[in-house]
Amino acid sequence: QRRSEGQDPSDATLEVIQAQQTSREPLDDEEQSHSKRVDTHDSASLDSLVERIRQRLPGI
């Protein structure tokens, strides 16, 4: 549906991305308690995230 309406997120311009970044808000304490920072340039960090997900969602 987005594609037919010309609203595909992959079509976002640099200006759209910059506007989103300048208007974003930090996570509050409640949101922080449910979040995990992951260094996507560090394979060990990614592996750790995958393992944590597997532990919480058996059968994956």
N, C-alpha and C positions, 0 to 999 in steps of 0.2 A: 504494500500500500504506500509506504513512504516513497519508494522508487517512482511509482506512478504520479505522485504528487510533487516530485522533484525535491524531496526532503531526505535523501539518503545521507546518513551521517558521514559516510566516506567522502561526500562531496563538499564537506565543510572547508571554507577558505581559511587562510592563515589569520585573517581578521576575526573570523568567528572563533577560532581556537584561542586567540589572544584575549578576546572579550570574555570567554568562559574562564580563562585562567585569572584574569584580574577581578572577576566577580565571585570567585569561589570563596567559601568560608571554611575555616578549620573545623575539624570534627570536635564535637563537644565531648565531655567526659563519658557519657553513656555510649556514644558511637565509638570512642577510642577503646572502650573495654571490649568491643566486638570486632576490632580491626587488627590487622597484622601488617607491619611494614615489610616489604620484600624488595631486596636489591635485585632487580631483573638482570643486572650484569654479572651476578654471582651465582654460578650454577648450584653451589651448596645451599644458598638461600632458597632457590627455587625447589631443590630437592626436599628441603626441610618443609616447605609449604605443602608440597604434594603429599608428603608423609603425614602431616597433620590433618589434611583433608581426608586421607584414607582412614585414619584412626577415627575420625568423627563420622564418616559415612562408610561403614563396612559394606563390602560388596562391589566397591568401585575398582 
